[in-house]
Amino acid sequence: MCGIVGYAGGGGAREVLLRGLKSLEYRGYDSAGLALCGDRLHLLKDAGRVADLEVRIEHMTEAGTGIGHTRWATHGVPSQINAHPHTDCTRKVAVIHNGIIENFMELKSELMKGGHKFKSDTDTEVIPHMIEEELNKQQGMMDAFRKVVNKLEGSYAILAIIEGKNEIYFARKHSPLVIGLGRGENFLASDVIAFLPHTRCAVFVKDGDIGWVNSEKIYVEADGNKVERPFTNIEWSAEDAMKGGYPHFMLKEIYEQPDAVANTLLDARIEQLATELGHLKELEIVAAGTSYHAGLAFMYASDLKTRLLVSSEFRALYKGGDVLAISQSGETADTLQAVRQVRAVNGGKVFGLVNVNGSTLTRLADQTVYTHAGPEIGVAATKTFTSQLAVLYGIDAELKGKKIPTFDIESALRLNGEMKKLSIDMSRRQGIFYIGRGPSSVTAREGALKMKELAYIQAEAYEGGELKHGPLALIEEGVPVVAVCPNDIHRKKMIGSIEEVKARGGVPVVFGEAGDKELKAISDRFYGLPATDPFYSPLTYVVPLQLLAYHTAVLLGWDPDKPRNLAKSVTVE
Ligand code: F6R
């Protein structure tokens, strides 16, 4: 999703913005650009990578103030013209924006009638033209900016600069925006990672806030009145966000899982949330993608009466009740919209399970419990998934009066070498099936999702019992079927499913408990994992499937940290 960064300091804006943009690359983008503020505006933008701008940036004038943007196309194709920043007719105002201006068509036709010339197909370009229009009415930039923002409908984090002024004007509604406070310099960004090398002191901008920053001061107002927003000390270091010697963030993050899970399980809020949930008769769970899989794993483990809804379908299916919203980023638009729906119909209490502190979901929820996975840079969720499972299994254990479980992720990681070897075979396949029963059906789904999003191989997951209801028609000579088969009550039936696959010439790739002779005998591709609580097996069994997807992607020459067409934080519905 789009990333934004702004810098107001004494000098060096070029480098700060470039570095900030690089740190935001993980959000996913198709074009990038920046504007520097001097006696006139200097603009550089294009479709493609931030690295492509780097070579050209040296020819730009140095400045103390500027804004930068990575764009993930929503209105208008990825191109130089559609890349941000966008300017007005006079090229005095430059604007970057994350989100969608829903009423841009009306605003644009009004502006065009007034003689404004548009260069791009974006919704964003209306903003600089509207500012120009207001400035023509002989008022200051802040007054003009406020009037413009009040006319916008939709979601936005906006930064605007005007030539000759070392100030950055900002506004936020339903898109993340945070201020970084430095000495003689201030920052604005959609993610703290963009300014972590400079400061850890952050102010999270709230929905509806409008204001400005310069090198010395910040000003924030809400509903036309000046407001003070609290400072937060960000614990993540810039180093946390770097690769730490691994070739990719994703591999580093897979290996961080033992620590991420252990840290997460230390959080006392798990116990508090368990107590709260224990009082409920029913619980609706809402989430998207991998977070949805975490919700599904909880349903298999828990005795609570739960219902799980995909965020984007929530509005159509929600009938009221207390809700647990699960989201790594806390910024997924579909999930936030679901939570707003709960609020709109006064449906019940909202509990959040979130990784990113200070994110929008943490502010919308009545009560939040955090995963302590640290920043996840790889677009595909790995350590945040197992950390979500840790919280959910921790809650389950509390409710059942069981000991909080421990998870032997290290043993699962020891399969790395074998997964690398297996990836040679997988990389040659057109399609792969994943099957599991009970909790392992979730492991199968998550394994298949990782394979398709990273290696771009068609990977389909089914409950083992569903094979005979259709997918078996596709199993023929040489089709690989990854079978997740821990030592639980479903094992016998899974062996039946594996035999069905073999009978049709399919190639079972079996993950089961180390030392399981029967499984070893039915497949020459058997991989042993440590014994686990049968209800909590997805937390360890998913690890080799993450590694398999990772190695297959790398072998095929794809970048596992930045899968095509995908974004880390999906902030549009
Ligand atoms: C898959 C993946 C996505 C996210 C989904 C929800 O690897 O990362 O499917 O899980 O976009 O994101 P969050 O959890 O941030 O709400």
Boltz pocket constraint, residues with backbone or C-beta under 6 A from the ligand:
constraints:
  - pocket:
      binder: B
      contacts: [[A, 288], [A, 289], [A, 290], [A, 291], [A, 292], [A, 326], [A, 327], [A, 328], [A, 329], [A, 330], [A, 331], [A, 332], [A, 335], [A, 379], [A, 380], [A, 381], [A, 382], [A, 449], [A, 453], [A, 567], [A, 568], [A, 569], [A, 570]]
      max_distance: 6.0
